[in-house]
């Protein structure tokens, strides 16, 4: 192998610079190691073909070249299509009909992101083990259980039967992808990852795209909240669990739909999760007494949860935590806002959008501009999906954030050992639907795997507790059809009507138009259950089933409000008197701190300019710090004293820094570091003793770990600090009053000691970027192909968010500012190509990092045109 790598260095030096050579050799070395490790040394594959100079991994240099003006032939095109590339890699596509437009989009995405597309398709369909080895087995089992493949197949069957534009577009898109795959295979130019992992991509089909749609839905919509509540309540008791993880937010949320509200009957869901149609068991007999007892009992009487049930629930969490990467949403942060023309300094709607998702190289987004006689849209697409998810047409613009919605409900099924593969529901026995899979292994073998489905959904656990999940994201939908309607909308009524067809994930779609109007609506299915406590696993006997959905007319929404602006930042979109249950503080939704910053800024400014919108989008002010730090300083003035007392000079200097702080989490701010460590220690000082004494199972359930990203505890402690002198509940010491001042003083003392040990005795040197980083990992899991970690500003509560821990791997994945009268701007942290040697691999990271943008236009100027492809039939 060393001979091959040396030869590579020599051959690459003639066409690449020093950095590119290092990246190329690093990529090849690490991927070879991955390829070897994934199959085991006993079955090392023959790598000779991978090092073929013409068709092997060295083609990575050849395919890194930027596109040149040329003509290409695509089988299946009806008419010529023109694709002009901007100098930063954005394709402007001009087609004479929709078929040719979507075929060209498929071809372009495959030309730049084929490996990413295939990995996402495999992830959703349970096919990662075949290329990555046994480390991906748990991921494949989870995806097969949740049934993204079953849902995608059902969606395509519905489309195939109904016909129409979406079916035609998916077929055209698939044809475009397959044209590129065939060309790359023939020329030996498949992306290098395929060559080193020793496989070729299967033909693309419409189901492939629908799988990726399901994968994106899962990342934004699937949670295990009822399991979290069960484990917490099993440890600390139900009453304390609900005090710590309340249903409604106790703090300020600034909902965009303040009411008034109506309580209308639920409407039918309109579809069933595949496999959930109830089928009576052939023989009913008489139900066991145990089954009858289970049917009639309240959830978890007496002792909250049995040892066997707790073990079963923990096994689910361990399973999900072991997936690659963890296939569970643990946090959320996205922003959007729009001001009406009357509130804009230049009389145009200004619409902002910055969805906060995992930040990777390549990015989740592929930017493009698409034109046909019926479609004129610009924005970002998801590789593998036709069309654009966020962007604009000639008349309107839109963006989205995650909305509060508990989309996954858990049911404890009634079963009997004497009746295998059956469950008791509504007084009768029913057969489970059983699916048998063979998970392909890299070695050529397969692992058998069985999934069982009840009327509620697939079983996640069968030992100790037979637990099924009814997840709205598994419902067959026509989300692509809804987006097609959005592309053609010219006013809010058309936009809103198009989104009636959007089912999952539930998202806040913000809207602005050329006439000066703005609006926002939470589109998606909000399940309505008969259960009184849907945040817990409910009885599967029939009394707590989902009975429909909130009527679309009653979903959170507003249009042209009197404030002249709309916004969302994952805050609760409605007030506490909203008549429907939509989730709790633990449903991975935000604290409201970013929303408060946005709301206060828009209220403060009578009019808004594009530059001010950018300033707000890049804001790193921490709202919680602005509330808590003044209280902390007041406490420390009494408990520590002006000179720091016996605590020393570094304490008084730390206090002095906080006194002069503007609450911005700037990269060079020592106050930001002190604040963050203080809040972390304050949370642990307050709740840590209870967590320890009650043995809260944080090892198997990351959602229960104490820290600044635990929304329920953040908002609860915020309110206690602002309103109480002592902790207003029993945290494990009955009859003992716990002073908030003493907890704050203890946490501050711990903070100063910790930072002194970590960063030195001078608080002025405790800059935020010494402890806080952003990182954009590579989708190949090769560290050298990612970006960072690099010291950074922001935190999880700033508008310019850095999601996660002190090393953030999620945040603003796309920044967009639309102005209909003046230039619009956009940028995302990455580039258009997945080839790490391409100049378009990470070319926009520096712009994004420094708060700069590119012009976001539907027209490409001659001066910004790099080259043009003419795609011919």
N, C-alpha and C positions, 0 to 999 in steps of 0.2 A: 504493500500500500504506500509506503514512503516513496518508492520509486515513482509511482503514479503521481503523488502530490508534488514531488520535485519537478517532474516533467510539466505538471500543470502550471507551476509558478513561472517556468521559463516561457511556456507558450502563451500565457496570459499577459506577460509583461509587454508584449508588442502591441497589444490593443487596449490595455487598461492602465489606469494610474495606480499608484502605490496603494491607496486605500481600497480601491476596487479589487485589487489582487488579494489583499488580506481578507476582505469580506468573502470573496469567491472561495478561497481555500478553506476559510473557516466554515462556510456553509457546507462545502463538500465533506470536510472532515467530520463535522458534527452529525450530518445526515447519514453518513456511512456508519458512524458509531450507533446512531439510532436504528438503522436498518439491521445491523448485526445484533444489537442488544434485544430487539423486539422478537427475534426468532430463536435466540439462544445459540451458544457456540456449537451445540451439537448438530445444528442444521444451518450452518452459514451458507447463504446463497452465493452463487457464482456472480462475481462483480465485474467480470471482464467486459461485458457489453456496456456497463455503466461508464466505463472509461474510454469508450470508442470516441476518437477525436471528432468524428462527423456527427454522430447521433447521440453521444453520451452526455455526461453532466457538463462537459465543457461548452456545450451549446448555450449555456447560461449567458456567456459573454455575447454571443451572436444575437440572442433574443433580447438583450438589454438595449439594443439600438433603438433610438426614437423613430417613430414612423416617418417614412418619406412619401412624397407625392407619387401615387401609383394607381393602377387599376387592378382590381381583384375580382374573381368570379365566384359567385355564391349560387349553388344549385337551389332552385326554388324561388328566386326573386322574380317578380313580375316586371319590374322596371328598374332602371338605374337608381342607385341611392348615393347621395353625396355625404361624405363624412369629413368635416374640417376640424383639425385639432388645434386647440390653443397652445401657446408655448408652455403652459403648465399641465397639458395633457387632457383637457376637457374636450370630449368629442361633441360637435354640433352636427346633428343628424338631420338630413332633409330627404324625406321619402314622399312618393306620390300616392301611397295608400298605407293604411294601418298595418296590413300584413307585412309589407316590406320594411316598415319602421321597426316593428318588434323583432323581425328577423335580424335586422342590422344591430339592434341593441343586444340580442343574444350573442351575436358574433363578437361584438366589441367587449362585452363583459368576459367572454371566454378567452379572448385574446390577452386580457390583462389580469384576470382573477380566476383562472380555471381551477387551480388547486384549492383555493379558498372555497369556491363553489362546491367542489367535490367533497371537501372535508365537512362542510355544513350539511350537505345532503346525507353523507354517511352518519354524521352525528345524530341527525333526526331519525334515520331509518334503522339504527342499531348496527352499523357496519364498520365501526372504527377498529374493532379487534382484528379484522382481516388485514389491516395495513399497519396498525400500531402495536399489535400484540396483546398479551393478557392484561396489561395495565388498563386497557380500555373496556374490559369485560363488564364491569359494573355499570359503566355508562351505557353500553348497548342494552343491558338488561333493563335499565330504567326507561330508556326510550321505547323499547318494545312493550314494556308494561303500560306506560302512559298512552301509547298507541298513536303517535304522530303519523306513522305509516298507514294505519287503518283509516284515520281521519282523512289523510291526503287522497287515498284511494277512493273513499266515499265522495269527496268533493269533486274529483275528476269524473267519477261515474255520473254524478248529477249534471255536471257541465256537458259531458259527452252526450247525454240524453237530451238536454235542453237546447244544445247548440248555442249560437249567438256569438257576440264579439269576443268575450273573454276566452272561450274555447279556441276560437281562431287565432287570437293573439298568443296564447300559450303554445299552440302548435307551431306558429311561425317563429316564436322565440326559441323553442327547442330546436327547430331546424337550423337557426343561426348558430346556436351553440355547437351542434353536431358538425356543421360545416367547418368550424374552426378546429374541432377535435380531429377531424379527418385530415385537414391540412397539416396540423402539427405532427400527427403521427406519420404522415407521408414524408415530411421534411426532416423528421427527427428532432423537432423543436418543442415537444411536450415540455412543460415546466419541469425543472430538474428534480423536484420532489417526487414526481412519478417514477423517474428513472432510478432514484436511489432507494425508494420503497418498493421497487420491482413490481409495479402494476400499471395498468392503463385505465383511464376513466371509462366507465360504461356509457353507452349512449344516453343523452339527456332526453327526458320525457316531461310532459306537463306535471306528472306526479312529482318529479324531482323538484320543480319550483314550488309546488304546494308543500313539500316536506320542509323546505327552507322557510316558507311562511310560518309553518307550525313551530319550527325551531325558534324563530324570532318571538313568536307568541309566548312560548315557554319561558324564554329568558326575561320577558317583561311581565309575566302574568301568573306564573305558577309558584305558589308558596305552600308551606306546611303549617300555617298558623294554628289550626286546632291541635296539632301535635305539640307545638311549643307550649300552648296553654295547658295541655294535659300534663306535660312533664313539669312545668312550673308549679301547677296546682298540686301535683302529686308530691312535690318537695316542700312547699311552703304553706299549703292549704288553699282552698278555693277562694275564700274571702280575701286573703292577702294578695293572691295572684291577681284578682280583679282590681284591687287598689293600686297595684304596681303597674298592671297592664290594662288600664281602663278602656272601655269601648269608645267613649267620646273624648276628644282632646280637651284637657282642662285649660289650655292656654289659648292665646289669640291666634286665629287661623286665617282671617280675611278671606272668606269664601267668595268665589266669583258669582255664585247664584245664591243671593240672600233670601230668596223666597218672594212672595208667599208660595206655599206648596199645596198640592192636592194629593189625596190618597185614593188612587184608582185601583181597581182589581188588577192582578198580574195578567199579562198576556202570554199566550203559548210561546215556548222556546222556538218552535218552528223546525226543530230537528232533534235527532237523538244521537248520542254518542254511539259510534259503531259497537255492536255487540251487546247493547243494553236493552234491547227489546225483550220483555219478559216472556219466558217459555215455561209453561207448567210442567212439573215433573210428571212422568208417566203414572206414578203411583203416589197417592196422597197419604193414605193410611191415617193414622192419628198422630198429631204433632206431639213431640216429647214434652213432658212437664217442664223440663229445663227451658225448652224453646218458648213455652207460654210465659214462664216467669221472665225470660229475657225480653219478650215482647212488651210486657206491661210495666216494666220497672223504669224508674227515673234514671237518668244517666248518672252512674257512679254514686250510689247512695253510701252513707257511712264513710268508710275509708275511701278517699277519692279515687284511687286507682290501684288495682291489685299488682302484685309483683310480676305476675305473668304478663299482664297488660303493659306494664311499664317496660318490661324487657322487649316486648314486641314493638312498642313505639320507638324505643331506643334503637332497635335494629334498623328501622326505616331511616332514622336520621343518620346513622352510621353509613348506611348504604348510599344515601344521597350525597353525603359529605365526601365519599370516596370516589365520586365520579370525576371525569377528566374532561374539562374543568368542572368544578361543582355546578351542577345543573339546577341551581336554585337561586332565586333572586333574594339577596340579603340586604339590599339598600336601594334607595331610589333618589335621583336628583336630576331634574330637567327643568328648564324654564321656557316660558314664552310670554310675550306681552304685545299688545297692539294698542295704538292710540288712534282715535278718529281724526278725520281731516280737520275738524274744528279745534282739536287740541295739538295739532302739528304746527310747527313754526313755518312750514312751507305749504300748508293746507292739503297735504297728502297723508293718507294712512301710512304710519310707520309700523311695520310688523317685525318682531324679533323672535327667533327660535334657536335654542341650543339644547338639543336632547343629550342627556348625559348617560352614556353607555360605556361598556368596556372599551378602552382605548388600546388598539392593537395595530401591529404592522403585518400585513396590510390592514387598512381600516375596514370597518363594517360597511362603509359607504363607498359608492362609485358615482362620481358626479357626471352628469350629462345634460344635454339640451336636445329635446326630441321634437321634430316637426313633421306633420303630415297635414292633409287638408282638414282633418277633424281634430288634431291634437297639436297644441303648441305649449309645451311645458319645459321648465328648467328646474333643476334641483339635484337631489341625491337619491340614488336607487340602492337597493341591497343586492349585491352580486348573487345571481341565481334567480332573481325575481324580475319580471318585465315591468317597466314603468318606473315611476318616481313616487317616493313616499312622502317627502317633504320638499316644498318648493313653491312654484308659482306658474300661472299661465299668463295670458295677456291681460287679464282683467282682475284676477284674484290671487291671493297668496295664502299659504297655510303652513302651520307647523304643529307639533304635538308634544305632549308630555304624558307620563303615566298618570292614571286617575285612581282615586281610592275605590277599590272594589275587591272584596274577598271572592275571588273567582274559583277557589277550590274548597269543596265541602267534603268532610270525611264521615263515613258511616260504618258503625260497628255492626256487621251482619250477624244474623242469627243462623247458626249452623249446627249440625249434629254429626258426630263421628259415624253414626250408623247410616248417614245419607251423604256419602262423599259427592263433591261437586254439585251440591244443592244448597239452597238458602231459603229461609222462611220469611215471607213478605206478604203483608196484608192478609194474614190468616191462611196462607197456602204455601206449599213447597214449590220452588222453581228451580230449573236447571241453570247452572252457570254455563256461559259460553266459554269454551276452552280453545285457545289458540296454541298451536305447537310450532315452535321456531327452531331453526338450526343456525346458531351464530357461527359464521365462518371464522376460522382461525388463520393466522398468517402461515402456519405450517402446512395448511391444506386440509386439516381436519375441521371438525365442527363441534360445538357445544350445544346439546339440546336444552331448550328452555321453554317453559310452559307459562302462559298467562291466562288467568281466569277472570271473567267479567260477570258482574251481577247487574241488576237493573240500575244500580247507582254508578257503576264504573268498574275499572280494573282493581283487583286486590293488590294492595301493597304489602300486606302482612297476613299470614295465616296461622302462625303459631302463637298461642296465648291470646290473640285478638285477631279476628278476621275483619280487616279494615279495608274498605273500598274508598276510592276518591272519585267524586263527581266534579270534574274540572270543566268549566265553561270553555276553556281553550281547546278542548277535544271535540267540541261541536263542529260538524261540517259547516263551512261558511262560504260566502261569496265576497270576501274582502277585496279581491282584485276587481270585481265588478263595481264595488263601491268606489274604489279609487278611480276607475275609468269614468264614473259619473262626476267625481271631483274635477278631473282634468277638463271636462267640458262645461263646468259650472261657470256662470257669469255673475251670479248674485247669491246672497245668503240663503234664500229659499231653495235654490237648486243645490247648493253645497250641503245644506242640512238634509234635504231629501235623499241625496246620494248616500249620506252616511247612515241612513236607516238600514242599509244592507251590511254595515260593518258590525261584526259580532265579537271578535277578540283579536288582540287584547283590548281591554277597555282603555281608551285614550282620550285626553283632552285635546280636541282639534280646535286650534285657534284660527280665526279667519279675519282677513282684511281685503277690501276691494278698492278699485280705482275711483269709486264714487264717494269714498270717505267713510264707509261703514265698517264696523268691527263686530265680532261675535266670538263665542266659544261654546262648545258643546262636548259633553262626555259621551262619546259614541261607543257602544258595545253592550253586551248582555250582562245585566245585573240580576243574578239569580235570586228568586224569592223563595224562602223555605217555610215550612210549617213549624220547624223547630224553634224553640224559644231561646236557645243558646247556640247559634250556628258557629260561634268561635270555638266550640268544643266538638270532638267527635260525637255524632248523633246516633241514635238508635236507627238501625236499618230495617226495622220491622214495618215501616210504612207511615208512621205518624209524623215524621220530620222531613219528608221528601221535599225536593224542589218542586214547586207547583207552577212555575212560570217565571216571567221576568218583569221588571219594572217597565211600564209602557214608555216607549221612546219619548213621548211628549213630556214625561215627568223626569227623564234623565237630567242631571245638572246641566244648565245651559243659560245663556244670556245673550242679548243682542242690543247693540247701541245703548248701553246703560247711561244713566244721567251723569256718571263720573267721566264719561267720554273715553274710558279705557277698559280693557279686559286683560287678565293675566292668569297664569297658573304656574305653580312651582311645587307640584305634588302635595299641596296643602289639602285639607278636607274641603271639597268644593261646595259644600252646603252647611247650613247651621245645624245645631244639635236637634232641632225640632223637625228635621226632615223626616217624613213618615215612613221611610224604608230603611232597612239595615243594609249598609254598604261596606262594612268592615270595621276594624278596630284600630287603635293606635299601634298595634303590632303588625299590621298588614303591609310592612315595608314602605309605608308612606311617611312623608316628611314632617318634621317638627313644626313647620310654619315659619321658620326663621328667614329663609330665603324669600318666601312670599311677603313677609313683613317689610324687608328691605325694598323689594320691588314696589309694593303698594305705597310705602311712605315716599319713595322717590317720585312716583308718578303723581301723587297728591301734591307734593311740594312744588313741582314745576307746572306752571299754568300751561305752557306749551312745551313740546318736545322736539328737538332736532335730531338728525341722524347721528351727529357726534355725541349727543347726550345719551341716545339709545346705546351706542357703543360703550360709552363710559359706564352705564348701568350694567350692561352685559359682562363687562370686565371687572365689576366691583368685587373687592375682597373684604368688605366690611362684614364683621361677625355680629349679627344682631343679638345673640345670646350674651356675648361678652359685654355689649353695651348695657344690658340689663343687670348682669351679675357682678361685674367688676366694681361698679360704684358701691354695691352692698358689701363686697369683700373688703374694700378699702375702709369702709365705715367700721366693719368688725375689727380689722387689724389695727385701726387707730386706738381701739380700746384694749385689745388683747396683746398687741406687740409693742405699741408705743411709737412715738415719732422717730426715735433713734435706733429702733430695732431691738432695743433691750438686750437681753442675754443671747438673743439669737444671732447677733453679729452684723457686721457691716453689709454682707451680701444680701441679708434680708431687707434692710432698710433701702439698699440700692434697688432691689427688685420692686419694692413698694413704690419707690420714686418713679421707676420706669412705667409702672401701671398708671400712676397718677397723670402722666403726660401722654398717655396712649390715646390714639384716635380710633381704636377698635378695628384697624385694618390688619389683616393677616399678610402683611408684606413679607417678602422673602428675607429682608434684612432686619426685620423687627424682632428684638429680644422680648418685647412685651407679648407678642403673639405666642412665643414659646412658653413663657411663664403661664399665660392664660390656658393654653391647651393642656399642659401638664397639671395645672391646678384642677381644671374641670375633671380630668381623668381620675385624679386622686380623690377628688371630692365625691365622685360617684362611687368609687371603691370604698372610701371611708364610711359612706352612708349605707350602702347595700352589701358590701363585701362580707361583713360578719354573718348576716342572714344567709347569704349564698353558701358560705362555708359550713355553718351549723346545720343547714337543711340539705346539704349535699346536692345542690342544683346541678343537674348533669350537663355542664357546659362542654365537657369533653366530647359528647356525641351530638350536641345541638348548638352550633355556633350562634344561632339567633338569641341564645340566653346568656351569652358572654357579656359581662359588664364592661361598658366602654362608651365613648362619645357617639358611637353609631347606633346605640340602642335607643330608638326613638321614645318608647314609653317611659323609660327611666329618665331620659333627658327632660321631657316635658313635666313629669311629676316632680322631679327635684327642682326644676326651675320655679314651679308654682309654690312649692314649700318654702324655698329660699326667699321669694318675694313677699309671701303672705304670712308666714308663721315664724314663731320664735323657737319652737321645738318641733321635732318630727311628729306629725299628727297621726301616726299609726304605730302598731306594735311591730318592730323589726327584729324580734327575737328575744327581747328583754322585758317581759311583762311587768307593768307597773313602774318601769324606769323611764324617766323623761330624758330624751336625748336632745341636747341643745344644738341648734343649727350653727350658732356662733362657734361652738367648740369644734364641730365637724369641719367648718371652713378653716379655722385656725390650724387644725391638725393637717388638713390637706395642703395648706400653704406651706407649712413647715416641711412636710414630706417633699413637696415640689422643689423648694429651694435646696434641700439636701440632695435630692436626686439630680438636679441640674448642675449643682456644684461638682458632684462626683463625675458626671458625664461630660460636662463642657468647661469646667474650670470655675474658679472662685469669683470671677468678674462677670456679673450679670449682663454687662454691656456686650459681652461676647457670645451671648446665648441666642444668636440669630436663628430665625425660624428655618431657613434653608439648610442649617446644619443637621436638623433632625427630621425635616419634612421633605418628601420627594415625590415626584411624578415619574411613572415608568410606563412605557408602551411596549408590552411584550410581543414577540413574534408569534404568529400562529403556528409556526413550525416547532415551537418550544426550544429553538436555538437562541441562547442568550445574546450571542454576537449580532444577531439580526434584528434585535429590538432596539429601543431607544431608552436611555436612562439606566438606572435611576439618576435623577438630576434634582438638586435642591430647588424648591418651588414655593410660591405664594399660595394663598387660598386654604380652605378646609372644607369639610362636608357641608357647612352651613352658609358659605359665601355664595353669591350668585355665580361667580366664576369658581365653580365647585371642584374640589379634589376629593372624590369619593373614596371611602374605605379607611384604611389605617394610616399610619405615618408614611407608608409608601403607597401612594394612590395609583391604581391602575384603571381608574374609570373617571370620567369627567366629560366636559363639553366635546362631543364627538363631531359636531358640526355647528358652526356659528353662522347665523344668517340675519341680515338686516335688509328688509325690502322697503323701498320708497318708490312710489309710482311716478313722482315728478322729478326725481333726481337719481343719481346712481345708487344702485344697491350693492351690498357687499356680502361676501361669504368666505369661509375658510374651514378646512378640517385638518387635524394633526396627522398628516401622512402624505400619501401621494396616490396617483392613479394606478400604478403598477405594483404587482406582487413580486417582481424580479428585484432582488436586493442590489443588483448591479445597475439597474436603470436609474437615470436621473430623476425619474418620476416615482421613486420608491418612498422617499421621505422628504421631498422638496418643499413641502408646505409646513413642516413642523416648526421651522424657525419663525415663519410668519405668525403662526398660531401662538407660539410661545411668547412672542413679543407683542401680542395684542394687535397684530396687523392683519389686513384682509386683502383679498383680490376683488376686482370688480365682478359682480354677479349679474350677468346680462343674458338676455335671450338672443342677442346679436353678437357675432364675432367680427371684430374689426380686422382690417387687412394687416395692420401693424402687429396684431397679436396672433396672427395665423402662422402656425409652424408648417403644416403640410395638409394635403387633402387626399383622401382615398375616394376613388369612384368604384362602388360595388356594382358589378354587372351581372345580369342573369346568366 
